[in-house]
Amino acid sequence: MRPTPPLSLDPAPLPVRTGPPGAEVFGPAYTLTRPAGRPVPFVFASPHSGSLYPESMLEALRVPVMDLRRTEDAFIEELFASAPAAGATLLAACYGRSVADLNRDPRELDASMFDGPPPRTCGMPTARVEAGLGCLPRVAAGGTEIYSRRLTREEGEARLAHIHDAYHACLGDELTALRDTHGHAVLIDCHSMPSVQPGRRALADIVLGDRFGASCDPRLTSRAERAFRELGFSVARNAPYAGGYTTRRYGKPRRGVHALQIEINRGLYMDEQAVERLDRFDDLAGAIETVISNLLDTALILPKV
Protein backbone atom coordinates (compact mmCIF):
# COMPACT_ATOMS: atom_id res chain seq x y z
CA MET A 1 0.00 0.00 0.00
CA ARG A 2 1.05 3.61 -0.60
CA PRO A 3 2.07 5.31 2.69
CA THR A 4 -0.67 7.15 4.55
CA PRO A 5 -0.96 10.80 3.46
CA PRO A 6 0.41 13.44 5.84
CA LEU A 7 -1.64 13.67 9.01
CA SER A 8 -1.04 17.31 9.87
CA LEU A 9 0.56 19.57 7.31
CA ASP A 10 2.02 22.87 8.47
CA PRO A 11 3.54 24.66 5.47
CA ALA A 12 6.00 27.45 6.02
CA PRO A 13 4.31 30.85 5.91
CA LEU A 14 4.75 32.91 2.78
CA PRO A 15 7.75 35.21 3.22
CA VAL A 16 7.28 38.96 3.37
CA ARG A 17 8.42 40.69 0.19
CA THR A 18 11.59 42.58 0.99
CA GLY A 19 12.84 43.35 -2.53
CA PRO A 20 11.82 46.06 -4.97
CA PRO A 21 8.45 46.06 -6.75
CA GLY A 22 8.30 43.20 -9.24
CA ALA A 23 10.71 41.01 -7.25
CA GLU A 24 9.74 37.38 -7.22
CA VAL A 25 7.83 36.11 -4.19
CA PHE A 26 8.58 32.53 -3.16
CA GLY A 27 6.03 30.11 -1.81
CA PRO A 28 6.65 27.86 1.19
CA ALA A 29 10.19 26.47 1.31
CA TYR A 30 9.10 23.26 3.02
CA THR A 31 6.26 21.22 4.43
CA LEU A 32 6.37 20.12 8.04
CA THR A 33 4.26 17.14 9.03
CA ARG A 34 3.98 16.81 12.77
CA PRO A 35 3.63 13.44 14.51
CA ALA A 36 0.34 11.79 15.34
CA GLY A 37 -0.11 10.60 18.90
CA ARG A 38 2.80 10.53 21.31
CA PRO A 39 5.84 12.20 19.67
CA VAL A 40 9.30 10.68 19.63
CA PRO A 41 12.56 12.67 19.32
CA PHE A 42 13.06 12.00 15.60
CA VAL A 43 12.98 14.22 12.53
CA PHE A 44 13.05 12.63 9.09
CA ALA A 45 14.15 15.30 6.62
CA SER A 46 14.13 15.27 2.82
CA PRO A 47 16.15 18.23 1.52
CA HIS A 48 16.38 17.19 -2.15
CA SER A 49 12.92 15.86 -3.06
CA GLY A 50 11.36 19.22 -3.95
CA SER A 51 10.18 19.81 -7.52
CA LEU A 52 9.20 23.50 -7.68
CA TYR A 53 11.16 26.03 -9.76
CA PRO A 54 10.71 29.82 -9.62
CA GLU A 55 9.60 31.58 -12.77
CA SER A 56 12.76 33.68 -12.98
CA MET A 57 14.82 30.48 -13.08
CA LEU A 58 12.67 28.84 -15.73
CA GLU A 59 13.03 31.91 -17.93
CA ALA A 60 16.84 31.73 -17.67
CA LEU A 61 17.27 28.01 -18.42
CA ARG A 62 19.38 26.74 -21.29
CA VAL A 63 18.50 23.10 -20.52
CA PRO A 64 15.18 21.23 -20.39
CA VAL A 65 13.49 21.22 -17.00
CA MET A 66 13.79 17.43 -17.05
CA ASP A 67 17.55 17.82 -16.71
CA LEU A 68 16.88 19.52 -13.38
CA ARG A 69 14.28 16.98 -12.33
CA ARG A 70 16.79 14.16 -12.82
CA THR A 71 18.95 15.67 -10.08
CA GLU A 72 16.10 15.56 -7.54
CA ASP A 73 15.72 12.88 -4.90
CA ALA A 74 12.27 12.41 -6.36
CA PHE A 75 9.54 10.84 -4.18
CA ILE A 76 11.79 10.37 -1.15
CA GLU A 77 9.34 12.21 1.09
CA GLU A 78 6.67 9.71 -0.03
CA LEU A 79 8.87 6.74 0.84
CA PHE A 80 9.19 8.10 4.39
CA ALA A 81 5.58 9.30 4.65
CA SER A 82 4.78 6.78 7.40
CA ALA A 83 7.11 8.54 9.87
CA PRO A 84 4.47 10.88 11.40
CA ALA A 85 2.08 8.00 12.07
CA ALA A 86 4.90 6.39 14.07
CA GLY A 87 5.42 9.55 16.12
CA ALA A 88 8.21 11.30 14.20
CA THR A 89 8.31 14.65 12.43
CA LEU A 90 8.68 14.77 8.63
CA LEU A 91 10.28 17.79 6.96
CA ALA A 92 10.35 17.99 3.15
CA ALA A 93 11.72 20.65 0.82
CA CYS A 94 9.39 22.16 -1.77
CA TYR A 95 11.94 23.57 -4.26
CA GLY A 96 14.23 21.53 -6.49
CA ARG A 97 17.84 21.16 -5.39
CA SER A 98 18.97 23.04 -8.51
CA VAL A 99 17.24 26.15 -7.15
CA ALA A 100 19.13 26.03 -3.85
CA ASP A 101 20.88 22.95 -2.52
CA LEU A 102 19.87 22.55 1.12
CA ASN A 103 22.67 20.06 1.75
CA ARG A 104 25.37 22.62 0.97
CA ASP A 105 26.94 25.31 3.08
CA PRO A 106 25.42 28.66 1.96
CA ARG A 107 29.00 29.94 1.55
CA GLU A 108 29.66 27.35 -1.16
CA LEU A 109 29.02 29.83 -3.96
CA ASP A 110 30.53 30.20 -7.41
CA ALA A 111 31.21 33.92 -7.86
CA SER A 112 31.49 33.50 -11.65
CA MET A 113 27.74 32.75 -11.83
CA PHE A 114 26.77 36.31 -10.92
CA ASP A 115 26.55 39.57 -12.81
CA GLY A 116 28.41 41.48 -10.16
CA PRO A 117 29.31 40.38 -6.63
CA PRO A 118 27.85 37.16 -5.22
CA PRO A 119 24.96 37.47 -2.75
CA ARG A 120 27.07 36.45 0.24
CA THR A 121 30.68 35.99 1.20
CA CYS A 122 32.10 32.93 -0.51
CA GLY A 123 34.02 30.36 1.49
CA MET A 124 37.18 28.66 0.38
CA PRO A 125 36.80 27.02 -3.06
CA THR A 126 35.69 23.40 -2.81
CA ALA A 127 35.66 20.57 -5.32
CA ARG A 128 31.86 20.74 -5.35
CA VAL A 129 31.82 24.42 -6.26
CA GLU A 130 34.45 23.91 -8.95
CA ALA A 131 32.32 21.10 -10.39
CA GLY A 132 29.29 23.42 -10.52
CA LEU A 133 27.54 21.83 -7.55
CA GLY A 134 27.61 24.54 -4.92
CA CYS A 135 24.71 25.83 -2.87
CA LEU A 136 23.35 27.51 -6.01
CA PRO A 137 24.23 24.85 -8.60
CA ARG A 138 25.61 25.86 -11.99
CA VAL A 139 25.18 22.52 -13.77
CA ALA A 140 22.36 20.03 -14.22
CA ALA A 141 22.29 16.30 -14.89
CA GLY A 142 25.12 15.27 -17.19
CA GLY A 143 27.19 18.32 -16.25
CA THR A 144 25.42 20.69 -18.64
CA GLU A 145 25.26 24.38 -17.80
CA ILE A 146 21.88 25.38 -16.36
CA TYR A 147 21.68 29.07 -17.24
CA SER A 148 21.68 31.14 -20.41
CA ARG A 149 22.76 34.22 -18.45
CA ARG A 150 24.41 35.18 -15.21
CA LEU A 151 22.30 35.52 -12.09
CA THR A 152 21.84 38.82 -10.31
CA ARG A 153 22.95 39.25 -6.73
CA GLU A 154 19.30 39.81 -5.78
CA GLU A 155 18.20 36.50 -7.34
CA GLY A 156 20.86 34.61 -5.44
CA GLU A 157 20.08 36.25 -2.10
CA ALA A 158 16.34 35.65 -2.53
CA ARG A 159 16.91 31.93 -2.98
CA LEU A 160 19.30 31.69 -0.06
CA ALA A 161 17.02 33.64 2.27
CA HIS A 162 13.61 32.24 1.33
CA ILE A 163 14.63 28.63 0.71
CA HIS A 164 17.95 27.67 2.33
CA ASP A 165 17.72 29.87 5.44
CA ALA A 166 14.03 29.10 6.00
CA TYR A 167 14.49 25.34 5.76
CA HIS A 168 17.44 25.23 8.13
CA ALA A 169 15.81 27.61 10.60
CA CYS A 170 12.89 25.19 10.81
CA LEU A 171 15.09 22.10 11.07
CA GLY A 172 17.29 23.65 13.74
CA ASP A 173 14.29 24.75 15.79
CA GLU A 174 12.67 21.31 15.60
CA LEU A 175 15.83 19.50 16.71
CA THR A 176 16.45 21.94 19.56
CA ALA A 177 12.88 21.60 20.82
CA LEU A 178 13.04 17.80 20.72
CA ARG A 179 16.38 17.71 22.52
CA ASP A 180 15.13 20.09 25.20
CA THR A 181 12.01 17.98 25.71
CA HIS A 182 13.45 14.46 25.46
CA GLY A 183 17.10 14.92 26.38
CA HIS A 184 18.22 14.05 22.86
CA ALA A 185 17.11 14.36 19.24
CA VAL A 186 17.76 12.32 16.10
CA LEU A 187 17.88 13.59 12.52
CA ILE A 188 17.51 11.06 9.73
CA ASP A 189 18.55 12.88 6.55
CA CYS A 190 16.81 11.09 3.68
CA HIS A 191 18.28 10.99 0.17
CA SER A 192 18.43 8.95 -3.01
CA MET A 193 21.41 8.25 -5.26
CA PRO A 194 21.77 7.43 -8.97
CA SER A 195 21.94 3.68 -9.56
CA VAL A 196 24.89 4.09 -11.94
CA GLN A 197 27.78 6.47 -11.46
CA PRO A 198 30.73 6.89 -13.86
CA GLY A 199 33.89 5.25 -12.61
CA ARG A 200 32.20 3.42 -9.76
CA ARG A 201 31.29 -0.22 -9.44
CA ALA A 202 27.71 -1.18 -8.68
CA LEU A 203 26.38 0.70 -5.68
CA ALA A 204 24.71 -0.90 -2.69
CA ASP A 205 20.96 -0.61 -2.25
CA ILE A 206 21.46 1.57 0.82
CA VAL A 207 24.37 3.77 1.90
CA LEU A 208 24.44 4.96 5.51
CA GLY A 209 26.48 8.07 6.28
CA ASP A 210 27.48 8.96 9.84
CA ARG A 211 30.68 10.83 8.98
CA PHE A 212 32.66 7.75 10.01
CA GLY A 213 31.05 7.64 13.43
CA ALA A 214 31.29 11.36 14.21
CA SER A 215 27.67 12.45 13.66
CA CYS A 216 25.70 9.93 15.73
CA ASP A 217 25.85 7.18 18.31
CA PRO A 218 27.16 4.03 16.58
CA ARG A 219 24.16 2.09 17.85
CA LEU A 220 21.89 4.17 15.60
CA THR A 221 23.93 3.33 12.48
CA SER A 222 24.12 -0.34 13.45
CA ARG A 223 20.37 -0.53 14.03
CA ALA A 224 19.71 1.01 10.62
CA GLU A 225 22.10 -1.37 8.89
CA ARG A 226 20.63 -4.42 10.57
CA ALA A 227 17.07 -3.33 9.79
CA PHE A 228 17.79 -2.92 6.08
CA ARG A 229 19.82 -6.14 5.84
CA GLU A 230 17.07 -8.16 7.52
CA LEU A 231 14.75 -7.00 4.73
CA GLY A 232 17.19 -8.21 2.06
CA PHE A 233 18.89 -4.96 1.10
CA SER A 234 22.63 -4.59 0.55
CA VAL A 235 24.11 -1.88 2.76
CA ALA A 236 27.35 0.13 2.73
CA ARG A 237 28.65 2.63 5.24
CA ASN A 238 30.13 6.02 4.36
CA ALA A 239 31.10 5.07 0.82
CA PRO A 240 30.56 6.87 -1.42
CA TYR A 241 28.45 9.10 0.85
CA ALA A 242 29.56 9.83 4.39
CA GLY A 243 27.11 12.64 5.04
CA GLY A 244 27.01 16.23 3.84
CA TYR A 245 26.48 19.72 5.20
CA THR A 246 23.30 18.79 7.08
CA THR A 247 24.84 15.79 8.83
CA ARG A 248 27.93 17.80 9.72
CA ARG A 249 26.00 20.85 10.93
CA TYR A 250 23.53 19.05 13.19
CA GLY A 251 25.24 15.80 14.14
CA LYS A 252 26.67 16.65 17.58
CA PRO A 253 26.21 13.54 19.74
CA ARG A 254 27.90 15.09 22.76
CA ARG A 255 25.34 17.88 22.63
CA GLY A 256 22.47 15.42 22.36
CA VAL A 257 21.76 15.62 18.61
CA HIS A 258 22.45 12.60 16.41
CA ALA A 259 22.38 12.76 12.60
CA LEU A 260 22.39 9.83 10.17
CA GLN A 261 22.18 10.14 6.39
CA ILE A 262 20.36 7.44 4.42
CA GLU A 263 20.91 7.17 0.65
CA ILE A 264 18.54 4.90 -1.30
CA ASN A 265 19.47 3.54 -4.71
CA ARG A 266 17.01 5.06 -7.20
CA GLY A 267 16.96 1.89 -9.25
CA LEU A 268 14.94 0.30 -6.44
CA TYR A 269 11.90 2.48 -6.91
CA MET A 270 11.96 4.81 -9.92
CA ASP A 271 12.61 5.18 -13.64
CA GLU A 272 15.54 7.58 -13.40
CA GLN A 273 15.21 9.00 -16.91
CA ALA A 274 11.45 9.57 -16.85
CA VAL A 275 11.40 10.45 -13.10
CA GLU A 276 8.46 8.13 -12.52
CA ARG A 277 7.68 5.61 -9.79
CA LEU A 278 8.11 1.95 -10.59
CA ASP A 279 5.49 -0.66 -9.75
CA ARG A 280 7.59 -1.82 -6.78
CA PHE A 281 7.50 1.64 -5.20
CA ASP A 282 4.87 0.64 -2.63
CA ASP A 283 6.85 -2.44 -1.62
CA LEU A 284 9.86 -0.28 -0.83
CA ALA A 285 7.70 2.20 1.11
CA GLY A 286 6.42 -0.69 3.19
CA ALA A 287 9.96 -1.86 3.88
CA ILE A 288 10.99 1.63 4.93
CA GLU A 289 8.04 1.76 7.31
CA THR A 290 9.54 -1.30 9.03
CA VAL A 291 12.98 0.35 9.13
CA ILE A 292 11.48 3.50 10.66
CA SER A 293 9.93 1.43 13.45
CA ASN A 294 13.32 -0.13 14.16
CA LEU A 295 15.07 3.22 14.21
CA LEU A 296 12.58 4.75 16.62
CA ASP A 297 13.38 2.00 19.10
CA THR A 298 16.85 3.51 19.54
CA ALA A 299 15.24 6.42 21.41
CA LEU A 300 15.25 4.10 24.41
CA ILE A 301 19.01 3.46 24.32
CA LEU A 302 20.59 6.69 23.13
CA PRO A 303 22.24 8.75 25.88
CA LYS A 304 20.55 11.92 27.11
CA VAL A 305 22.10 15.26 27.97
C-alpha positions as CSV (number, residue, x, y, z in Angstrom):
1,M,0.0,0.0,0.0
2,R,1.1,3.6,-0.6
3,P,2.1,5.3,2.7
4,T,-0.7,7.2,4.6
5,P,-1.0,10.8,3.5
6,P,0.4,13.4,5.8
7,L,-1.6,13.7,9.0
8,S,-1.0,17.3,9.9
9,L,0.6,19.6,7.3
10,D,2.0,22.9,8.5
11,P,3.5,24.7,5.5
12,A,6.0,27.5,6.0
13,P,4.3,30.9,5.9
14,L,4.7,32.9,2.8
15,P,7.7,35.2,3.2
16,V,7.3,39.0,3.4
17,R,8.4,40.7,0.2
18,T,11.6,42.6,1.0
19,G,12.8,43.3,-2.5
20,P,11.8,46.1,-5.0
21,P,8.4,46.1,-6.8
22,G,8.3,43.2,-9.2
23,A,10.7,41.0,-7.2
24,E,9.7,37.4,-7.2
25,V,7.8,36.1,-4.2
26,F,8.6,32.5,-3.2
27,G,6.0,30.1,-1.8
28,P,6.6,27.9,1.2
29,A,10.2,26.5,1.3
30,Y,9.1,23.3,3.0
31,T,6.3,21.2,4.4
32,L,6.4,20.1,8.0
33,T,4.3,17.1,9.0
34,R,4.0,16.8,12.8
35,P,3.6,13.4,14.5
36,A,0.3,11.8,15.3
37,G,-0.1,10.6,18.9
38,R,2.8,10.5,21.3
39,P,5.8,12.2,19.7
40,V,9.3,10.7,19.6
41,P,12.6,12.7,19.3
42,F,13.1,12.0,15.6
43,V,13.0,14.2,12.5
44,F,13.0,12.6,9.1
45,A,14.2,15.3,6.6
46,S,14.1,15.3,2.8
47,P,16.2,18.2,1.5
48,H,16.4,17.2,-2.1
49,S,12.9,15.9,-3.1
50,G,11.4,19.2,-4.0
51,S,10.2,19.8,-7.5
52,L,9.2,23.5,-7.7
53,Y,11.2,26.0,-9.8
54,P,10.7,29.8,-9.6
55,E,9.6,31.6,-12.8
56,S,12.8,33.7,-13.0
57,M,14.8,30.5,-13.1
58,L,12.7,28.8,-15.7
59,E,13.0,31.9,-17.9
60,A,16.8,31.7,-17.7
61,L,17.3,28.0,-18.4
62,R,19.4,26.7,-21.3
63,V,18.5,23.1,-20.5
64,P,15.2,21.2,-20.4
65,V,13.5,21.2,-17.0
66,M,13.8,17.4,-17.0
67,D,17.6,17.8,-16.7
68,L,16.9,19.5,-13.4
69,R,14.3,17.0,-12.3
70,R,16.8,14.2,-12.8
71,T,18.9,15.7,-10.1
72,E,16.1,15.6,-7.5
73,D,15.7,12.9,-4.9
74,A,12.3,12.4,-6.4
75,F,9.5,10.8,-4.2
76,I,11.8,10.4,-1.2
77,E,9.3,12.2,1.1
78,E,6.7,9.7,0.0
79,L,8.9,6.7,0.8
80,F,9.2,8.1,4.4
81,A,5.6,9.3,4.6
82,S,4.8,6.8,7.4
83,A,7.1,8.5,9.9
84,P,4.5,10.9,11.4
85,A,2.1,8.0,12.1
86,A,4.9,6.4,14.1
87,G,5.4,9.5,16.1
88,A,8.2,11.3,14.2
89,T,8.3,14.7,12.4
90,L,8.7,14.8,8.6
91,L,10.3,17.8,7.0
92,A,10.4,18.0,3.2
93,A,11.7,20.6,0.8
94,C,9.4,22.2,-1.8
95,Y,11.9,23.6,-4.3
96,G,14.2,21.5,-6.5
97,R,17.8,21.2,-5.4
98,S,19.0,23.0,-8.5
99,V,17.2,26.1,-7.2
100,A,19.1,26.0,-3.8
101,D,20.9,22.9,-2.5
102,L,19.9,22.5,1.1
103,N,22.7,20.1,1.8
104,R,25.4,22.6,1.0
105,D,26.9,25.3,3.1
106,P,25.4,28.7,2.0
107,R,29.0,29.9,1.5
108,E,29.7,27.3,-1.2
109,L,29.0,29.8,-4.0
110,D,30.5,30.2,-7.4
111,A,31.2,33.9,-7.9
112,S,31.5,33.5,-11.6
113,M,27.7,32.7,-11.8
114,F,26.8,36.3,-10.9
115,D,26.6,39.6,-12.8
116,G,28.4,41.5,-10.2
117,P,29.3,40.4,-6.6
118,P,27.9,37.2,-5.2
119,P,25.0,37.5,-2.8
120,R,27.1,36.5,0.2
121,T,30.7,36.0,1.2
122,C,32.1,32.9,-0.5
123,G,34.0,30.4,1.5
124,M,37.2,28.7,0.4
125,P,36.8,27.0,-3.1
126,T,35.7,23.4,-2.8
127,A,35.7,20.6,-5.3
128,R,31.9,20.7,-5.4
129,V,31.8,24.4,-6.3
130,E,34.4,23.9,-9.0
131,A,32.3,21.1,-10.4
132,G,29.3,23.4,-10.5
133,L,27.5,21.8,-7.5
134,G,27.6,24.5,-4.9
135,C,24.7,25.8,-2.9
136,L,23.4,27.5,-6.0
137,P,24.2,24.9,-8.6
138,R,25.6,25.9,-12.0
139,V,25.2,22.5,-13.8
140,A,22.4,20.0,-14.2
141,A,22.3,16.3,-14.9
142,G,25.1,15.3,-17.2
143,G,27.2,18.3,-16.2
144,T,25.4,20.7,-18.6
145,E,25.3,24.4,-17.8
146,I,21.9,25.4,-16.4
147,Y,21.7,29.1,-17.2
148,S,21.7,31.1,-20.4
149,R,22.8,34.2,-18.5
150,R,24.4,35.2,-15.2
151,L,22.3,35.5,-12.1
152,T,21.8,38.8,-10.3
153,R,23.0,39.2,-6.7
154,E,19.3,39.8,-5.8
155,E,18.2,36.5,-7.3
156,G,20.9,34.6,-5.4
157,E,20.1,36.2,-2.1
158,A,16.3,35.6,-2.5
159,R,16.9,31.9,-3.0
160,L,19.3,31.7,-0.1
161,A,17.0,33.6,2.3
162,H,13.6,32.2,1.3
163,I,14.6,28.6,0.7
164,H,17.9,27.7,2.3
165,D,17.7,29.9,5.4
166,A,14.0,29.1,6.0
167,Y,14.5,25.3,5.8
168,H,17.4,25.2,8.1
169,A,15.8,27.6,10.6
170,C,12.9,25.2,10.8
171,L,15.1,22.1,11.1
172,G,17.3,23.6,13.7
173,D,14.3,24.7,15.8
174,E,12.7,21.3,15.6
175,L,15.8,19.5,16.7
176,T,16.4,21.9,19.6
177,A,12.9,21.6,20.8
178,L,13.0,17.8,20.7
179,R,16.4,17.7,22.5
180,D,15.1,20.1,25.2
181,T,12.0,18.0,25.7
182,H,13.4,14.5,25.5
183,G,17.1,14.9,26.4
184,H,18.2,14.0,22.9
185,A,17.1,14.4,19.2
186,V,17.8,12.3,16.1
187,L,17.9,13.6,12.5
188,I,17.5,11.1,9.7
189,D,18.6,12.9,6.5
190,C,16.8,11.1,3.7
191,H,18.3,11.0,0.2
192,S,18.4,9.0,-3.0
193,M,21.4,8.3,-5.3
194,P,21.8,7.4,-9.0
195,S,21.9,3.7,-9.6
196,V,24.9,4.1,-11.9
197,Q,27.8,6.5,-11.5
198,P,30.7,6.9,-13.9
199,G,33.9,5.2,-12.6
200,R,32.2,3.4,-9.8
201,R,31.3,-0.2,-9.4
202,A,27.7,-1.2,-8.7
203,L,26.4,0.7,-5.7
204,A,24.7,-0.9,-2.7
205,D,21.0,-0.6,-2.2
206,I,21.5,1.6,0.8
207,V,24.4,3.8,1.9
208,L,24.4,5.0,5.5
209,G,26.5,8.1,6.3
210,D,27.5,9.0,9.8
211,R,30.7,10.8,9.0
212,F,32.7,7.8,10.0
213,G,31.1,7.6,13.4
214,A,31.3,11.4,14.2
215,S,27.7,12.5,13.7
216,C,25.7,9.9,15.7
217,D,25.8,7.2,18.3
218,P,27.2,4.0,16.6
219,R,24.2,2.1,17.8
220,L,21.9,4.2,15.6
221,T,23.9,3.3,12.5
222,S,24.1,-0.3,13.4
223,R,20.4,-0.5,14.0
224,A,19.7,1.0,10.6
225,E,22.1,-1.4,8.9
226,R,20.6,-4.4,10.6
227,A,17.1,-3.3,9.8
228,F,17.8,-2.9,6.1
229,R,19.8,-6.1,5.8
230,E,17.1,-8.2,7.5
231,L,14.8,-7.0,4.7
232,G,17.2,-8.2,2.1
233,F,18.9,-5.0,1.1
234,S,22.6,-4.6,0.6
235,V,24.1,-1.9,2.8
236,A,27.3,0.1,2.7
237,R,28.6,2.6,5.2
238,N,30.1,6.0,4.4
239,A,31.1,5.1,0.8
240,P,30.6,6.9,-1.4
241,Y,28.4,9.1,0.8
242,A,29.6,9.8,4.4
243,G,27.1,12.6,5.0
244,G,27.0,16.2,3.8
245,Y,26.5,19.7,5.2
246,T,23.3,18.8,7.1
247,T,24.8,15.8,8.8
248,R,27.9,17.8,9.7
249,R,26.0,20.8,10.9
250,Y,23.5,19.1,13.2
251,G,25.2,15.8,14.1
252,K,26.7,16.7,17.6
253,P,26.2,13.5,19.7
254,R,27.9,15.1,22.8
255,R,25.3,17.9,22.6
256,G,22.5,15.4,22.4
257,V,21.8,15.6,18.6
258,H,22.5,12.6,16.4
259,A,22.4,12.8,12.6
260,L,22.4,9.8,10.2
261,Q,22.2,10.1,6.4
262,I,20.4,7.4,4.4
263,E,20.9,7.2,0.7
264,I,18.5,4.9,-1.3
265,N,19.5,3.5,-4.7
266,R,17.0,5.1,-7.2
267,G,17.0,1.9,-9.3
268,L,14.9,0.3,-6.4
269,Y,11.9,2.5,-6.9
270,M,12.0,4.8,-9.9
271,D,12.6,5.2,-13.6
272,E,15.5,7.6,-13.4
273,Q,15.2,9.0,-16.9
274,A,11.4,9.6,-16.8
275,V,11.4,10.5,-13.1
276,E,8.5,8.1,-12.5
277,R,7.7,5.6,-9.8
278,L,8.1,1.9,-10.6
279,D,5.5,-0.7,-9.8
280,R,7.6,-1.8,-6.8
281,F,7.5,1.6,-5.2
282,D,4.9,0.6,-2.6
283,D,6.9,-2.4,-1.6
284,L,9.9,-0.3,-0.8
285,A,7.7,2.2,1.1
286,G,6.4,-0.7,3.2
287,A,10.0,-1.9,3.9
288,I,11.0,1.6,4.9
289,E,8.0,1.8,7.3
290,T,9.5,-1.3,9.0
291,V,13.0,0.3,9.1
292,I,11.5,3.5,10.7
293,S,9.9,1.4,13.4
294,N,13.3,-0.1,14.2
295,L,15.1,3.2,14.2
296,L,12.6,4.8,16.6
297,D,13.4,2.0,19.1
298,T,16.8,3.5,19.5
299,A,15.2,6.4,21.4
300,L,15.3,4.1,24.4
301,I,19.0,3.5,24.3
302,L,20.6,6.7,23.1
303,P,22.2,8.8,25.9
304,K,20.5,11.9,27.1
305,V,22.1,15.3,28.0
